[in-house]
């Protein structure tokens, strides 16, 4: 479900949001009060993180505007005794390209640091950013270098998954390559764009996952390509397809679980009226796959995500994994329509999904970063959250930290 402003969408979100409201779902239109906003230690100093937020990262440039599709990365290095830096970005800024915002106090305050590409050279429309830090040296870049993927749409005559890199903490960026190129931004079945990149370094290859409408056998599918040098890219490999042409899996995100397992979440677009798919509204219920290799999801079962009451999250899912919550850790999934999170403490077992109440507002492609990990008991069960406005709604970007309660 691309949030592009070009093309004529074949779906309407009105029916989906209306149905969610009728079912009593919290849509994040109000900001609940949330106790516990005091940091352990002074801002900027390392310490156990407590839940806080939501706090404002950035506001729309005009009243009633919308900025969304927020992404963030938590840098692995920091000065002794200082908090690890967070960098964030989003789509919908007034200037071309993407702003990079920085926080050195665990996400409580933010300031603009740079732009990708440089504001003096950026032109045209840019959508769907993704930030990634290299966990080790790769393809001539040092450990800790930053990668940035996005969908450059130029003057909306094409869609282009582009890759940039930074070796100075996100201050300056260099264009590296175009991963994939498609037709103009248009979500109509039969159009040929590409959308929504997600990056992962696995073994000796960088994987770039994305949504692909170029295959004439499918309205949209999920695919990936790999690179060993960040300049040239291998063939397109399918990750998930529908069983009928009009089905539209989209918006891949991936996380590593305990026991060398991997999870891929995605929205699975299906027409509300299968007999008339060209005119129907679409629902985008969240599905997932589990695999032992992040390049082999195509061999895994397609599984709908349902909570303990049989309700499905809908649209723009993002998955992350926390080391807390028991021997299997906790899978955390977020969607567009719910303020609650969906968690699973049994390595993705279909019957183990539960709802987790949250003070953080819902948003289009709300993003999460686990703050805990082996040897980090101070942040046990803490998750950083950053979100923009919900699909089709006005609003800015907000951030905070939630507790998984375990």
C-alpha positions, 0 to 999 in steps of 0.5 A, spaced: 500 500 500 504 505 497 502 512 500 504 515 493 501 522 491 501 520 484 497 515 480 490 513 481 489 508 487 485 502 486 483 502 494 479 506 499 482 507 506 475 510 508 471 503 509 477 500 512 478 506 518 470 506 518 470 499 520 476 499 525 472 505 528 466 501 529 469 495 532 472 499 537 479 500 535 483 506 537 486 510 531 491 514 535 487 521 534 488 522 541 494 523 545 493 519 552 497 521 558 503 517 560 506 517 566 514 516 567 517 521 563 523 522 567 529 519 565 534 515 569 540 520 569 541 527 565 539 527 558 545 525 554 548 520 559 547 513 559 543 510 563 537 505 564 531 507 559 524 508 562 518 509 558 516 516 555 512 520 550 510 521 545 514 527 544 514 531 537 520 530 532 517 534 527 511 538 525 508 539 518 510 545 514 503 547 513 497 547 518 493 540 516 499 537 513 502 530 513 508 527 514 509 520 515 513 513 514 518 515 519 524 511 520 530 511 525 537 508 526 540 507 533 548 508 532 552 502 535 557 507 537 557 513 542 562 517 547 564 514 554 558 515 558 553 518 553 547 515 550 547 512 543 545 517 538 538 516 534 537 518 527 531 519 524 527 521 517 520 521 514 517 522 507 513 528 506 518 534 507 517 540 503 524 540 501 526 535 496 529 529 499 529 527 506 531 530 512 535 527 517 534 529 525 538 527 530 537 525 538 543 525 543 538 524 549 535 517 547 529 520 543 527 526 547 529 532 543 531 532 536 534 537 531 535 537 524 542 535 522 542 534 514 538 532 508 539 526 503 540 527 498 544 534 499 538 539 499 542 543 493 542 537 489 535 533 490 530 534 485 523 531 484 519 527 489 522 522 494 518 517 498 519 511 502 526 512 506 530 506 510 536 507 514 541 502 516 547 501 519 552 496 517 554 491 523 561 490 520 565 492 514 562 491 508 564 493 500 569 498 502 565 501 507 567 501 515 563 498 520 558 503 523 557 506 516 550 508 514 546 506 508 540 509 506 535 507 501 529 510 498 524 511 492 526 516 487 520 518 483 523 524 479 518 528 476 513 522 477 515 518 470 518 512 474 520 509 480 527 508 482 530 504 489 536 508 490 542 507 495 546 512 498 552 511 504 555 516 509 561 515 513 561 521 518 554 519 522 549 521 517 552 528 516 554 527 508 551 522 503 554 519 497 549 516 491 552 509 490 547 505 485 540 504 483 537 497 485 531 497 481 527 501 476 520 501 475 514 505 471 511 511 474 508 511 481 501 508 480 498 503 485 493 500 479 494 493 477 497 493 471 502 499 472 509 497 473 512 501 479 517 499 485 516 501 492 518 500 499 525 498 500 528 495 506 535 493 507 539 487 511 546 485 511 546 477 511 553 473 510 557 477 505 551 480 501 546 486 502 539 484 501 534 489 498 527 487 499 522 491 495 515 491 493 514 489 485 509 491 480 513 489 474 511 482 473 505 481 469 503 475 473 502 479 479 498 485 480 504 486 486 509 481 489 515 482 494 522 481 491 529 482 493 536 483 490 543 482 493 549 486 492 556 484 494 559 491 492 553 496 493 554 498 486 551 492 482 545 488 483 543 480 482 537 478 479 530 479 482 528 473 487 521 472 489 519 472 496 511 472 496 506 472 491 499 472 491 495 466 489 491 470 484 493 476 480 489 481 484 492 480 490 497 485 492 503 483 498 507 489 499 511 493 504 516 488 507 520 488 513 524 483 516 527 481 523 532 476 526 529 471 532 532 467 537 535 460 534 537 463 527 530 464 525 527 470 521 521 473 520 518 477 514 512 481 515 508 484 510 501 487 508 497 482 504 492 486 499 486 483 497 479 486 494 473 486 498 469 484 492 473 479 489 468 478 483 470 485 481 477 487 483 478 493 479 473 497 482 473 494 489 476 497 496 482 493 498 483 490 505 491 490 507 491 485 513 498 483 516 501 476 514 508 473 515 513 468 514 518 464 518 524 462 515 532 459 517 534 464 511 532 471 510 533 469 502 528 463 502 522 466 505 518 464 498 519 457 501 515 458 507 508 458 509 504 465 508 501 466 515 495 471 517 497 474 523 491 474 528 490 476 535 487 472 541 480 474 539 481 473 531 482 480 529 487 482 524 492 488 524 491 492 517 496 496 513 503 498 513 506 493 518 513 493 521 516 488 525 522 488 530 524 483 535 526 484 543 531 479 547 526 480 553 519 476 554 522 469 556 527 464 552 524 466 545 524 473 546 518 477 543 516 479 536 513 486 536 509 488 530 505 494 528 500 496 523 497 503 521 490 502 524 491 500 531 494 504 537 496 497 540 502 493 538 501 485 536 506 481 540 508 474 540 513 470 545 513 463 542 517 465 535 511 466 531 506 461 533 500 463 530 496 462 536 500 466 540 499 473 538 497 478 543 495 485 543 499 490 547 496 497 549 501 503 548 500 510 549 504 511 542 499 514 536 498 509 530 501 511 524 503 509 517 508 504 517 510 506 525 517 504 526 520 500 532 527 499 535 529 494 541 533 497 546 535 491 550 540 485 548 544 481 551 548 484 557 544 490 557 539 489 563 538 496 564 533 497 558 530 490 558 523 490 555 524 497 552 522 499 545 523 505 541 518 507 537 517 513 532 511 514 527 508 519 523 501 520 521 496 515 519 494 513 512 490 519 509 490 523 516 494 530 517 499 530 523 507 530 524 512 525 527 512 523 534 517 518 538 517 515 545 519 509 548 514 503 550 515 497 555 513 490 553 512 488 560 517 483 561 
